[in-house]
Amino acid sequence: MLTQVLGTVLASGAEAEGVSNLPYIVGGGIFAFFLLLLFVCVSFTNVGHRHEAHAEVDDTHKQFSNKHGHQDH
């Protein structure tokens, strides 16, 4: 079965004479998209450093209070 697929791919590749720029355009578009995502992620890396750190207030209405005897007091 794989030899039939390989033969079909080779035959279709032999018929295509001109070199298409479509793979480079698609690959460049995907690369630009991931660069945009990288820029967005890097621009939000300092969000946690904007204010001074303070102790977390004990919220009695929190569903999971995490009171298992290992508080950092």
C-alpha positions as CSV (number, residue, x, y, z in Angstrom):
1,M,0.0,0.0,0.0
2,L,2.8,2.4,0.9
3,T,4.5,1.7,-2.4
4,Q,1.4,2.8,-4.3
5,V,1.3,6.0,-2.3
6,L,5.0,6.6,-2.9
7,G,4.5,6.0,-6.6
8,T,1.6,8.4,-6.8
9,V,3.6,11.1,-4.9
10,L,6.6,10.6,-7.1
11,A,4.5,10.8,-10.3
12,S,2.7,13.9,-9.2
13,G,6.1,15.5,-8.2
14,A,7.5,14.7,-11.6
15,E,4.6,16.4,-13.3
16,A,5.0,19.6,-11.4
17,E,7.7,21.5,-13.4
18,G,7.5,25.0,-11.9
19,V,8.6,25.7,-8.4
20,S,5.8,27.0,-6.2
21,N,6.3,29.7,-3.6
22,L,3.2,28.6,-1.7
23,P,5.1,26.5,1.0
24,Y,7.3,29.5,1.7
25,I,4.4,31.8,2.0
26,V,2.5,29.5,4.3
27,G,5.6,28.8,6.4
28,G,6.4,32.5,6.6
29,G,2.8,33.2,7.7
30,I,2.9,30.6,10.4
31,F,6.3,31.9,11.5
32,A,5.0,35.5,11.7
33,F,2.0,34.3,13.7
34,F,4.2,32.6,16.2
35,L,6.4,35.6,16.4
36,L,3.3,37.7,17.2
37,L,2.3,35.3,19.9
38,L,5.9,35.4,21.3
39,F,5.7,39.2,21.4
40,V,2.4,39.1,23.3
41,C,3.7,36.6,25.8
42,V,6.9,38.6,26.4
43,S,5.0,41.8,26.8
44,F,3.0,40.4,29.7
45,T,5.9,38.8,31.6
46,N,6.3,41.7,34.0
47,V,2.6,41.9,35.1
48,G,3.4,40.1,38.4
49,H,6.2,42.6,39.2
50,R,4.2,45.8,39.0
51,H,3.3,46.1,42.7
52,E,4.9,45.2,46.0
53,A,4.3,41.6,47.2
54,H,2.0,41.3,50.2
55,A,0.7,38.5,52.4
56,E,-2.4,36.7,51.1
57,V,-5.5,37.6,53.1
58,D,-7.3,34.6,54.6
59,D,-10.5,34.3,52.7
60,T,-13.1,32.4,54.6
61,H,-15.4,32.2,51.6
62,K,-12.8,30.4,49.5
63,Q,-14.0,27.0,48.4
64,F,-10.6,25.3,48.9
65,S,-8.9,27.0,51.8
66,N,-5.7,24.9,51.7
67,K,-5.5,24.5,55.5
68,H,-3.5,21.4,55.8
69,G,-1.0,22.4,58.4
70,H,1.7,23.7,56.2
71,Q,1.3,27.5,56.3
72,D,4.4,29.7,55.9
73,H,4.1,31.7,59.1
